[in-house]
Amino acid sequence: MEHVGDLVPVPLGGALLVVLGVQKQVAEAPDRVHPYPGADLAREAGANIYSEENDLITAGNGLVGIHASRTGKKTIRLPSECDVVDAVSGVSLGRGASFTFDMKLGETRLLRVR
């Protein structure tokens, strides 16, 4: 039986499934990171897949951060329709569940979702 805080090994070459109450999160060994190896596992655990790109995404407490691993269009998919504002500039991106914008390699954006 899984308990909160348990690390459950999964067959993804170094990935772990972290039990966080009713939520589960995939954590990967840094030396084995490659484009979305755990996306299917994360989907199966009920996690929202914010991006299909190999960008660093952090989300929680009404914020979504994205750090671009390459230049190009980025699409963020939220778990539900929200009002989204660029947390740094204060510019509204509108209301929706999916947002696409351009980013440059190494650029970081922080979005406030409500």
C-alpha positions as CSV (number, residue, x, y, z in Angstrom):
1,M,0.0,0.0,0.0
2,E,1.3,3.5,-0.9
3,H,1.6,6.2,1.7
4,V,2.2,9.9,1.4
5,G,5.8,10.5,0.8
6,D,6.5,7.0,-0.6
7,L,8.9,6.8,-3.6
8,V,7.6,4.1,-5.9
9,P,10.1,2.9,-8.5
10,V,8.7,2.6,-12.0
11,P,10.2,1.0,-15.1
12,L,11.3,4.3,-16.8
13,G,15.1,4.1,-16.3
14,G,15.5,6.0,-13.1
15,A,12.0,7.6,-12.7
16,L,10.2,7.5,-9.4
17,L,6.5,8.0,-8.7
18,V,6.1,10.2,-5.6
19,V,2.9,9.8,-3.6
20,L,1.6,13.2,-2.4
21,G,-1.7,12.5,-0.8
22,V,-4.3,12.1,-3.6
23,Q,-1.7,13.5,-6.1
24,K,1.2,11.6,-7.6
25,Q,4.2,13.3,-9.2
26,V,6.9,11.9,-11.4
27,A,10.5,12.7,-10.5
28,E,13.4,11.7,-12.7
29,A,17.1,11.2,-12.1
30,P,18.9,14.2,-13.6
31,D,21.4,12.1,-15.5
32,R,18.6,10.3,-17.3
33,V,16.4,13.3,-18.3
34,H,15.2,13.2,-22.0
35,P,12.1,14.6,-23.7
36,Y,9.0,13.6,-21.8
37,P,9.9,10.0,-20.9
38,G,7.3,9.9,-18.1
39,A,4.4,11.7,-19.9
40,D,2.4,8.5,-20.2
41,L,3.0,7.5,-16.6
42,A,2.0,11.1,-15.5
43,R,-1.2,10.9,-17.6
44,E,-2.0,7.5,-16.0
45,A,-1.5,9.0,-12.6
46,G,-4.0,11.8,-13.4
47,A,-1.5,14.6,-13.8
48,N,-2.1,17.5,-16.2
49,I,0.6,17.6,-19.0
50,Y,1.3,21.3,-19.2
51,S,3.5,21.1,-22.3
52,E,4.6,18.4,-24.8
53,E,8.0,20.2,-25.3
54,N,11.2,19.5,-23.4
55,D,10.9,22.7,-21.4
56,L,11.2,23.0,-17.6
57,I,7.6,23.6,-16.3
58,T,6.8,24.3,-12.6
59,A,3.2,24.8,-11.4
60,G,1.5,25.3,-8.1
61,N,-0.2,27.9,-5.9
62,G,-1.7,29.8,-8.8
63,L,1.5,30.1,-10.8
64,V,2.9,28.3,-13.9
65,G,6.6,28.8,-14.8
66,I,8.2,27.8,-18.0
67,H,11.9,27.9,-18.9
68,A,12.6,27.4,-22.6
69,S,15.0,24.7,-23.6
70,R,14.9,26.1,-27.2
71,T,13.6,29.0,-29.2
72,G,10.1,28.6,-30.7
73,K,6.4,28.5,-30.0
74,K,5.3,27.2,-26.6
75,T,1.9,25.9,-25.8
76,I,0.8,25.6,-22.1
77,R,-2.3,23.5,-21.4
78,L,-3.9,24.2,-18.1
79,P,-6.1,21.6,-16.3
80,S,-9.1,23.9,-16.7
81,E,-10.1,27.3,-18.1
82,C,-8.5,30.1,-16.2
83,D,-7.7,33.8,-16.4
84,V,-4.0,34.0,-17.2
85,V,-1.7,37.0,-16.5
86,D,2.0,37.4,-17.0
87,A,3.1,37.6,-13.4
88,V,6.1,39.9,-14.2
89,S,4.7,42.4,-16.7
90,G,1.0,42.2,-15.5
91,V,-0.2,41.8,-19.1
92,S,-3.3,39.6,-19.4
93,L,-3.1,36.7,-21.8
94,G,-6.9,36.2,-21.6
95,R,-9.1,33.4,-20.4
96,G,-8.7,29.8,-21.6
97,A,-7.2,26.4,-21.0
98,S,-4.5,26.6,-23.7
99,F,-2.1,29.4,-24.4
100,T,0.6,29.6,-27.2
101,F,3.4,32.2,-27.3
102,D,7.0,32.6,-28.6
103,M,10.0,32.2,-26.3
104,K,13.7,32.3,-26.9
105,L,16.2,29.8,-25.6
106,G,16.9,30.3,-21.9
107,E,14.0,32.7,-21.4
108,T,11.7,32.1,-18.4
109,R,8.1,33.2,-18.0
110,L,5.9,33.2,-15.0
111,L,2.2,33.1,-15.4
112,R,-0.4,33.7,-12.7
113,V,-3.6,31.6,-13.2
114,R,-6.9,32.2,-11.6
